[in-house]
Amino acid sequence: MAEGPANLRSQTNVIFSKDTSELAKSYDKLSDLQFESGCILLKGMGIKSGDTLLDVGCGTGRLALYVSELIGPNGGVTGIDPSPQRIDTANDKLNGPPAHNVRFRIGYGENLCDYSVCSFDHVYSCHVIHWIDDKATALEEAYRVLRPGGKIGITTMDRDKKHGRTALQRSGDGDRKDILSHRMLNGDQLRALLADAGFINITIHSEKIKQYFSSPREVFEFWKSSSFGNLPTGGLSGMTDQQRAEARRKRIEELEKRRTPMGIELQSEPLIAIAMKPYKKES
């Protein structure tokens, strides 16, 4: 059974306690990697005009607003996120031209009690499931609110592959046991969780995505904002000031080695997973 909102708020306080409006706005500006992988995911899901979707962990709403264009005025997308700062940033975007087919609200993937059985054509979650502690319950909830034949789509970092931060471990002599490492999944683990929740026709593959930054400072800003302030300098916690300064200097050197005419290039290979809720068998 899904946990109550009060319990979920307590569990997520550790993650979101450092989040700020400034971090949310910074993430909105720098989250091209997440947005691009989300667009790839949605294309694979076959989203069409008139569909209704739930965006679990919508953040600042970039992808949900893109979805609102795909589904047209007869469709609808609801974006939920535990961070009030990210939801505020998303809602600020609705103060411009009206988008009648999209709404944002605070919510938790582990408890979708506000939505009845078979409420949505599709559910998707972009770079979010690795932040969720009770992944099994979150997938069971997604299954519950999906209509038969509806699809779930997930993008997430692959724990078996290096991503932007771990690629620079060798240049930072610090402890990499951070708040994110133990939460990540590999493809086999994600497939098993989806199957256990009842999903079928599971496909999982990885995509190579490149993102470019103007400066090392912008890279660090991206890392900090994408982790709600929990990984402010790419894993340099637990050091003296002198050690931290030296590790940061080494990481800046490593980042500058990745500079191209387009900027500092970082590459990630997120997992792209799509599965279906089966149709009910006829009696």
C-alpha positions as CSV (number, residue, x, y, z in Angstrom):
1,M,0.0,0.0,0.0
2,A,1.3,3.5,-0.8
3,E,2.5,5.5,2.1
4,G,0.7,8.7,3.2
5,P,1.8,12.1,2.0
6,A,3.1,13.1,5.5
7,N,5.5,10.1,5.6
8,L,6.7,10.8,2.0
9,R,7.3,14.4,2.9
10,S,9.4,13.3,5.8
11,Q,11.4,10.9,3.7
12,T,12.1,13.4,1.0
13,N,13.1,16.3,3.3
14,V,16.7,15.0,3.3
15,I,16.9,15.4,-0.5
16,F,14.9,18.6,-1.0
17,S,15.9,20.5,2.1
18,K,18.7,22.2,0.2
19,D,16.6,23.1,-2.8
20,T,15.9,26.8,-3.5
21,S,14.2,28.9,-6.1
22,E,17.5,29.9,-7.5
23,L,18.5,26.2,-8.0
24,A,15.2,25.5,-9.7
25,K,15.7,28.4,-12.1
26,S,19.3,27.3,-12.7
27,Y,18.1,23.7,-13.5
28,D,15.5,25.0,-15.8
29,K,18.2,26.8,-17.8
30,L,20.8,24.0,-17.8
31,S,18.7,20.7,-18.0
32,D,19.2,20.1,-21.7
33,L,20.4,16.5,-21.1
34,Q,17.3,15.6,-19.2
35,F,15.0,17.4,-21.7
36,E,16.6,15.7,-24.7
37,S,16.4,12.2,-23.2
38,G,12.8,12.9,-22.4
39,C,12.0,13.9,-26.0
40,I,13.6,10.6,-27.1
41,L,11.5,8.7,-24.6
42,L,8.2,10.4,-25.7
43,K,8.9,9.7,-29.3
44,G,9.3,6.0,-28.5
45,M,6.1,6.0,-26.5
46,G,4.1,7.2,-29.5
47,I,2.4,10.1,-27.8
48,K,-0.5,11.4,-30.0
49,S,-3.0,14.2,-30.0
50,G,-5.7,13.8,-27.4
51,D,-3.7,11.6,-25.0
52,T,-3.7,12.2,-21.3
53,L,-0.4,11.9,-19.4
54,L,1.1,12.0,-16.0
55,D,4.6,13.4,-15.6
56,V,6.1,12.0,-12.4
57,G,8.8,14.3,-11.2
58,C,8.1,17.1,-13.7
59,G,10.6,19.5,-12.2
60,T,10.3,22.9,-13.7
61,G,7.9,21.7,-16.4
62,R,10.0,21.9,-19.5
63,L,9.1,18.4,-20.8
64,A,5.4,18.7,-19.7
65,L,5.0,21.9,-21.7
66,Y,6.6,20.2,-24.7
67,V,4.1,17.3,-24.2
68,S,1.2,19.8,-24.1
69,E,2.1,20.8,-27.7
70,L,2.1,17.2,-28.8
71,I,-1.3,16.2,-27.4
72,G,-3.2,19.4,-28.4
73,P,-6.1,21.0,-26.8
74,N,-8.1,17.8,-26.5
75,G,-5.3,16.1,-24.5
76,G,-4.0,16.8,-21.0
77,V,-0.8,16.5,-19.0
78,T,-0.5,16.7,-15.2
79,G,3.0,17.3,-13.8
80,I,3.8,16.4,-10.2
81,D,7.0,17.0,-8.2
82,P,7.8,16.9,-4.5
83,S,9.8,20.2,-4.7
84,P,7.7,23.3,-4.1
85,Q,10.4,25.4,-5.7
86,R,10.3,23.4,-8.9
87,I,6.5,23.5,-9.0
88,D,6.5,27.2,-8.5
89,T,8.9,27.7,-11.4
90,A,6.8,25.5,-13.6
91,N,3.6,27.4,-12.6
92,D,5.3,30.7,-13.4
93,K,5.5,29.6,-17.0
94,L,1.7,29.4,-17.1
95,N,1.4,33.1,-16.4
96,G,2.1,33.8,-20.1
97,P,0.0,32.4,-23.0
98,P,-2.6,30.1,-21.6
99,A,-1.9,26.3,-21.7
100,H,-5.3,24.9,-20.8
101,N,-4.1,21.3,-21.2
102,V,-1.4,21.3,-18.6
103,R,-1.3,21.7,-14.8
104,F,1.4,21.4,-12.2
105,R,1.1,20.4,-8.5
106,I,3.1,19.0,-5.6
107,G,3.0,15.2,-5.6
108,Y,4.9,12.0,-5.0
109,G,5.4,9.1,-7.4
110,E,5.0,6.7,-4.5
111,N,1.5,7.9,-3.7
112,L,-0.9,8.8,-6.6
113,C,-4.0,8.7,-4.3
114,D,-5.3,11.8,-6.0
115,Y,-5.8,9.9,-9.2
116,S,-8.2,7.0,-9.7
117,V,-7.6,3.7,-11.4
118,C,-7.1,4.0,-15.2
119,S,-6.9,7.8,-15.2
120,F,-4.1,8.2,-17.8
121,D,-3.2,7.0,-21.3
122,H,0.5,7.2,-20.4
123,V,2.8,7.8,-17.4
124,Y,6.4,9.0,-17.8
125,S,9.2,9.9,-15.5
126,C,12.4,11.6,-16.7
127,H,15.6,11.3,-14.7
128,V,13.6,10.9,-11.5
129,I,13.3,7.2,-10.4
130,H,16.9,7.2,-9.1
131,W,15.8,9.7,-6.5
132,I,12.9,7.6,-5.4
133,D,13.5,5.3,-2.4
134,D,10.5,3.0,-2.8
135,K,10.8,2.4,-6.5
136,A,8.5,-0.7,-6.4
137,T,5.6,1.2,-4.9
138,A,6.1,4.1,-7.4
139,L,5.8,1.6,-10.3
140,E,2.8,-0.1,-8.8
141,E,1.1,3.3,-8.5
142,A,1.9,4.1,-12.1
143,Y,0.4,0.8,-13.1
144,R,-2.7,1.5,-11.1
145,V,-3.4,4.8,-12.7
146,L,-2.6,3.7,-16.3
147,R,-5.4,2.5,-18.6
148,P,-5.0,-1.0,-20.1
149,G,-2.7,-0.7,-23.1
150,G,-1.2,2.4,-21.7
151,K,2.6,2.9,-21.6
152,I,5.0,3.8,-18.9
153,G,8.2,5.6,-20.0
154,I,11.3,6.0,-17.8
155,T,14.7,7.6,-18.3
156,T,17.4,7.2,-15.6
157,M,21.1,7.1,-15.2
158,D,22.6,3.6,-15.6
159,R,24.6,2.6,-12.5
160,D,26.8,0.4,-14.7
161,K,28.0,3.3,-16.9
162,K,29.9,6.5,-16.2
163,H,28.0,9.8,-16.4
164,G,29.1,13.4,-16.1
165,R,30.1,13.3,-12.4
166,T,31.5,9.9,-12.1
167,A,33.6,10.4,-15.3
168,L,35.7,12.9,-13.2
169,Q,36.2,10.8,-10.1
170,R,39.8,10.3,-10.8
171,S,40.5,14.0,-10.6
172,G,38.8,14.5,-7.2
173,D,40.4,12.4,-4.4
174,G,37.3,12.5,-2.3
175,D,34.7,10.1,-1.1
176,R,32.2,9.3,-3.8
177,K,29.6,7.8,-1.4
178,D,27.0,10.4,-1.9
179,I,23.2,10.7,-1.6
180,L,22.6,9.5,-5.2
181,S,25.0,6.5,-5.8
182,H,23.1,3.8,-3.9
183,R,19.8,4.9,-5.6
184,M,20.8,4.2,-9.2
185,L,19.7,1.1,-11.2
186,N,21.1,-0.8,-14.1
187,G,19.0,-2.2,-16.9
188,D,18.4,-5.6,-15.4
189,Q,17.2,-4.1,-12.1
190,L,14.9,-1.7,-13.9
191,R,13.5,-4.5,-16.1
192,A,12.8,-6.7,-13.0
193,L,11.0,-3.8,-11.2
194,L,8.8,-3.2,-14.2
195,A,8.0,-6.9,-14.6
196,D,7.2,-7.2,-10.9
197,A,4.8,-4.3,-11.1
198,G,2.9,-6.1,-13.9
199,F,4.2,-4.4,-17.0
200,I,4.8,-6.3,-20.3
201,N,6.5,-5.6,-23.6
202,I,9.4,-4.1,-21.7
203,T,12.1,-2.5,-23.9
204,I,15.3,-0.9,-22.4
205,H,18.2,0.7,-24.3
206,S,20.7,3.4,-23.7
207,E,21.2,6.6,-25.6
208,K,24.4,8.6,-25.9
209,I,23.6,12.2,-25.2
210,K,26.1,15.1,-25.3
211,Q,25.7,18.4,-23.4
212,Y,27.9,21.4,-23.7
213,F,28.7,24.0,-21.1
214,S,30.3,27.4,-21.4
215,S,32.6,27.0,-18.4
216,P,33.5,24.7,-15.5
217,R,31.5,27.0,-13.2
218,E,28.4,26.3,-15.3
219,V,29.1,22.5,-15.1
220,F,29.3,22.7,-11.3
221,E,26.1,24.8,-11.3
222,F,24.4,22.1,-13.3
223,W,25.5,19.4,-11.0
224,K,24.3,21.3,-8.0
225,S,20.9,22.3,-9.4
226,S,20.2,18.8,-10.8
227,S,20.8,17.3,-7.4
228,F,18.8,19.8,-5.4
229,G,21.9,21.2,-3.8
230,N,23.1,17.8,-2.6
231,L,26.2,17.4,-4.8
232,P,27.4,21.0,-5.0
233,T,30.8,20.4,-6.4
234,G,30.7,16.9,-7.9
235,G,31.5,15.0,-4.7
236,L,34.1,17.1,-2.9
237,S,32.5,16.7,0.6
238,G,34.5,15.3,3.5
239,M,37.7,17.2,2.7
240,T,39.6,20.0,4.3
241,D,39.4,23.4,2.6
242,Q,42.8,22.9,1.1
243,Q,42.0,19.4,-0.2
244,R,38.7,20.7,-1.6
245,A,40.4,23.6,-3.4
246,E,43.0,21.2,-4.9
247,A,40.4,18.7,-6.0
248,R,38.3,21.4,-7.6
249,R,41.4,22.7,-9.4
250,K,42.0,19.2,-10.8
251,R,38.4,18.9,-11.9
252,I,38.5,22.2,-13.7
253,E,41.6,21.0,-15.5
254,E,39.8,17.8,-16.5
255,L,36.8,19.8,-17.7
256,E,38.9,22.1,-19.7
257,K,40.4,19.1,-21.5
258,R,36.9,18.4,-22.7
259,R,36.4,21.8,-24.3
260,T,35.4,21.9,-27.9
261,P,34.3,24.7,-30.2
262,M,30.8,24.1,-28.9
263,G,31.9,24.3,-25.2
264,I,32.9,21.8,-22.5
265,E,31.5,18.5,-23.6
266,L,30.0,16.0,-21.2
267,Q,28.5,12.7,-22.4
268,S,25.9,10.6,-20.6
269,E,24.2,7.3,-21.5
270,P,20.9,7.2,-19.8
271,L,18.6,4.2,-19.9
272,I,15.4,4.6,-21.9
273,A,12.7,2.2,-20.7
274,I,9.2,1.7,-22.1
275,A,6.6,-0.9,-21.1
276,M,2.9,-1.5,-21.3
277,K,0.1,-2.2,-19.0
278,P,-1.6,-5.3,-20.4
279,Y,-5.2,-5.3,-21.6
280,K,-7.6,-7.1,-19.3
281,K,-8.3,-10.7,-20.3
282,E,-11.9,-11.4,-21.3
283,S,-13.8,-13.7,-19.0
